[in-house]
């Protein structure tokens, strides 16, 4: 598994999301996901939404995925 494949899966599952995935060892990854679909959702629900885009890969090909999930408004409030 590689970061580009994970990014593509998340982008397919959350249309319009801005996604950045990092991870060099092939099993441990970090992802920043900014999506309007997160509006009104608690962090746990947001993470579940991302995990759902990856299906059975979680716990298998992807051993660990650290997530930072924001709405576009939250991202803008943080500044550059």
C-alpha positions as CSV (number, residue, x, y, z in Angstrom):
1,X,0.0,0.0,0.0
2,X,1.2,3.5,-0.7
3,X,0.2,7.0,0.3
4,X,-1.0,7.9,-3.2
5,X,-3.4,5.0,-3.3
6,X,-4.8,5.8,0.1
7,X,-5.2,9.5,-0.9
8,X,-7.1,8.4,-4.1
9,X,-9.5,6.1,-2.1
10,X,-10.3,8.9,0.4
11,X,-10.9,11.4,-2.3
12,X,-13.2,9.0,-4.1
13,X,-15.2,8.3,-0.9
14,X,-15.4,12.0,0.1
15,X,-15.9,13.9,-3.1
16,X,-14.4,17.4,-3.0
17,X,-12.2,16.7,0.0
18,X,-8.7,18.0,0.1
19,X,-6.5,15.1,1.2
20,X,-2.8,14.8,2.0
21,X,-1.3,11.4,3.0
22,X,2.2,10.6,4.2
23,X,3.9,7.3,5.1
24,X,7.2,5.8,4.0
25,X,7.1,2.3,5.4
26,X,4.0,1.0,3.6
27,X,1.9,0.2,6.6
28,X,1.9,3.4,8.9
29,X,0.3,6.5,7.5
30,X,-0.7,10.0,8.4
31,X,-3.6,11.9,6.6
32,X,-4.9,15.4,6.7
33,X,-8.4,15.5,5.3
34,X,-10.4,18.7,4.8
35,X,-14.0,18.0,3.8
36,X,-17.3,19.8,4.0
37,X,-18.9,16.5,4.9
38,X,-17.4,16.8,8.3
39,X,-19.5,19.8,9.2
40,X,-21.5,19.2,12.4
41,X,-19.7,15.9,13.1
42,X,-17.6,15.0,16.1
43,X,-14.0,13.8,15.6
44,X,-14.9,10.1,16.0
45,X,-17.6,10.3,13.4
46,X,-15.2,12.1,11.0
47,X,-12.6,9.4,11.5
48,X,-15.2,6.7,10.8
49,X,-16.2,8.4,7.6
50,X,-12.5,8.3,6.5
51,X,-12.1,4.7,7.6
52,X,-15.2,3.8,5.6
53,X,-13.5,5.0,2.4
54,X,-10.7,2.5,3.0
55,X,-12.9,-0.5,3.9
56,X,-11.0,-3.8,4.6
57,X,-7.6,-2.2,4.0
58,X,-7.8,-0.8,7.6
59,X,-6.2,-3.3,9.9
60,X,-4.9,-5.2,6.9
61,X,-2.7,-3.5,4.3
62,X,-3.0,-0.3,6.4
63,X,-1.8,-1.1,9.9
64,X,-2.2,2.4,11.3
65,X,-3.6,5.7,10.0
66,X,-3.3,8.9,12.1
67,X,-5.9,11.4,11.0
68,X,-6.4,15.1,11.2
69,X,-9.9,16.0,10.0
70,X,-11.1,19.5,9.5
71,X,-14.0,21.3,7.8
72,X,-13.0,23.9,5.2
73,X,-14.1,26.6,7.7
74,X,-11.9,25.1,10.5
75,X,-9.0,25.0,8.0
76,X,-9.5,28.7,7.1
77,X,-9.6,29.7,10.7
78,X,-6.2,28.1,11.3
79,X,-4.6,30.3,8.7
80,X,-1.7,29.4,6.4
